[in-house]
Each structure stands twice: as C-alpha cells, then as structure tokens.
C-alpha cells in the first residue's frame, strides 16, 4: 500500500463500489511513472484542472474557476477558461499556460508517484511555469525549496508519465 495512505491508516473496503473506486485511485497514486501528453482530469470531472482556468494563474495571479462556455479541447481533454480572451491566449500558447507534469501533483512526481487528487488552489508559478499540488500545505513546503523538488520531479516525470499511459490514464 502507498506510504501516504498507510500514514493515515486508510484501507479500501472489499466488495463495495467505494472499495473498487478507492483501489483504482490507490493504484494510480502509488504507481511510479507518466507519459508525454498526459492530462490529469481528476477522478470524475473529465476536465483539466478540475475546471479551473490555467491562464488566470498567470494573468490574475489567482486560481479562478473557468466556464464550460469558454472551453477548448487540447490533448484530448477539455480546458475551461474564465473568458474568451483567456481561451485565445491558451490556444495561441498552450504549453506556456498548461500545468507541468500534466497537472499531476508536483510533490508526488518528485517522489516518483502520481496522485490524481489535486487542489487547484494549491499552485505556484516558478520560472514562468505552473505547478499544482494536492494541498496548500505541501505547496508552502514546495515554495520554500523548489529547486530540490523540481530536480527530482524532472528526473522522475518521464517514467511516471510512461506508467500512467501504460495504465490507461490519458
């Protein structure tokens, strides 16, 4: 079982829908590896960054919920924006605004894993790149020493990405 879950004493229930869903989430969050065009769409949302506007982090300096009205499909995934202007900025340069590591938690990638659960309010822009995490507490730690964690995440991302792709999380 994944160390993070062991820490909290969480165990899936056998034979239940929750148990099946939890087991799937457990496999994803504890599996090392990823792929080039991975986009994290969360457990049930099917939209990048849980519907938050990736451009707003840069232009507004805050997390801002996007709207389905201003949607754009990129890498086979819908992205939502707060305005048509934000959507147009993204269309012109998607890699400038898209979160690193496909929107998976930077900390999990740094420790050779992936968690689908992120908090869109837990974010940082470092050297012009957007990074997301599963909690604001972790993001505070990340901001205190980004170079250490980013070096690890960069080294681990190709393997994590490949594993996610092999496991069907695209």
C-alpha positions in Angstrom: 0.0 0.0 0.0 1.1 3.5 -0.7 3.1 5.1 2.1 0.9 8.2 2.1 -2.2 6.2 2.7 -0.5 4.0 5.3 0.4 7.1 7.2 -3.4 7.8 7.6 -4.4 4.2 8.1 -6.7 4.2 5.1 -7.7 0.8 3.7 -10.2 0.2 0.9 -13.3 -1.8 1.7 -13.7 -5.1 -0.1 -16.7 -5.7 -2.3 -18.0 -2.2 -2.3 -18.2 0.4 -5.1 -16.2 2.7 -2.9 -13.6 -0.1 -2.4 -13.3 -0.5 -6.2 -13.0 3.2 -6.8 -10.6 3.6 -3.9 -8.5 0.7 -5.2 -8.2 2.3 -8.6 -7.2 5.6 -7.0 -4.7 3.7 -4.8 -3.1 2.1 -7.8 -2.8 5.4 -9.6 -1.4 7.3 -6.7 1.1 4.7 -5.7 2.4 3.8 -9.2 5.6 5.3 -10.3 5.8 6.8 -13.9 3.9 9.0 -16.6 3.6 9.9 -20.5 4.2 12.9 -22.8 0.7 14.1 -23.4 -0.9 13.1 -20.0 -3.5 15.5 -18.7 -4.9 14.9 -15.2 -8.7 15.2 -15.3 -9.4 14.1 -11.7 -11.5 11.2 -10.6 -14.8 12.1 -12.0 -14.6 15.6 -13.7 -13.2 14.8 -17.1 -11.8 18.3 -17.4 -8.3 19.7 -16.9 -7.5 21.3 -13.5 -11.0 20.5 -12.2 -12.4 23.2 -14.5 -10.0 26.0 -13.3 -8.7 28.5 -15.8 -4.9 27.8 -16.4 -4.4 31.3 -17.8 -5.8 33.0 -14.7 -2.9 31.8 -12.6 -0.7 33.9 -14.8 -2.9 36.9 -15.7 -4.9 37.3 -12.5 -2.4 35.9 -10.0 -5.0 33.6 -8.5 -6.9 30.3 -9.0 -10.1 31.1 -10.9 -12.9 28.7 -12.0 -13.4 28.5 -15.7 -16.6 28.1 -17.6 -17.8 25.5 -20.0 -18.9 28.4 -22.2 -15.2 29.2 -22.8 -14.0 25.7 -23.4 -11.2 24.4 -25.6 -10.1 20.8 -26.2 -6.3 20.3 -26.1 -4.6 16.9 -25.9 -8.0 15.2 -26.0 -9.1 17.0 -22.8 -11.5 19.9 -22.3 -10.0 23.0 -20.6 -12.2 25.7 -19.2 -11.5 29.4 -19.1 -13.0 32.4 -17.4 -13.2 34.4 -20.6 -12.8 34.2 -24.3 -9.6 36.3 -24.0 -8.1 33.6 -21.7 -9.2 30.9 -24.1 -7.5 32.7 -27.0 -4.3 33.2 -25.0 -4.2 29.5 -24.2 -4.9 28.4 -27.8 -2.0 30.6 -29.0 0.5 29.1 -26.5 -1.0 26.1 -24.6 2.4 24.9 -23.3 3.0 28.3 -21.7 -0.1 28.1 -19.6 -0.7 24.3 -19.0 0.5 23.0 -15.7 3.7 21.0 -15.5 3.5 17.2 -15.3 0.1 17.1 -16.9 -1.5 18.7 -13.9 -0.5 15.9 -11.5 0.8 16.8 -8.1 4.4 18.1 -8.3 5.3 16.5 -5.0 4.1 13.1 -5.9 6.0 13.2 -9.2 9.1 14.4 -7.2 8.8 11.2 -5.1 8.3 9.0 -8.2 4.5 8.7 -8.0 1.3 10.3 -9.2 -1.9 11.3 -7.5 -4.9 12.3 -9.4 -6.3 14.3 -6.5 -5.1 17.9 -6.7 -6.3 21.2 -5.2 -6.4 23.8 -7.9 -6.0 26.4 -5.1 -2.6 24.8 -4.3 -0.4 26.3 -7.0 2.8 28.1 -7.8 4.4 29.7 -10.8 8.2 29.2 -10.8 10.4 30.4 -13.6 7.2 31.0 -15.7 5.8 27.5 -15.3 2.6 26.5 -13.4 2.9 23.7 -10.8 -0.1 22.2 -8.9 -0.2 20.1 -5.7 -2.6 18.1 -3.6 -2.7 20.6 -0.8 -1.8 24.2 0.2 0.4 22.8 3.0 2.5 20.9 0.6 2.7 23.8 -1.8 4.0 26.0 1.0 6.8 23.5 1.5 7.4 23.3 -2.2 7.7 27.1 -2.5 10.3 27.0 0.3 12.7 24.8 -1.6 11.5 24.5 -5.2 14.9 23.6 -6.8 15.3 20.4 -4.7 11.8 19.1 -5.5 11.8 20.2 -9.2 15.1 18.5 -9.9 13.6 15.2 -8.5 10.3 15.8 -10.4 12.1 16.5 -13.7 14.1 13.3 -13.3 11.1 11.2 -12.4 8.5 12.6 -14.8 9.3 10.5 -17.9 8.9 7.2 -16.0 5.8 8.4 -14.2 4.3 9.6 -17.4 5.0 6.3 -19.2 3.5 4.3 -16.4 0.3 6.4 -16.4 0.0 5.9 -20.2 0.5 2.1 -19.8 -2.1 2.0 -17.1 -4.6 3.8 -19.3 -4.7 7.2 -17.5 -4.5 9.5 -20.5 
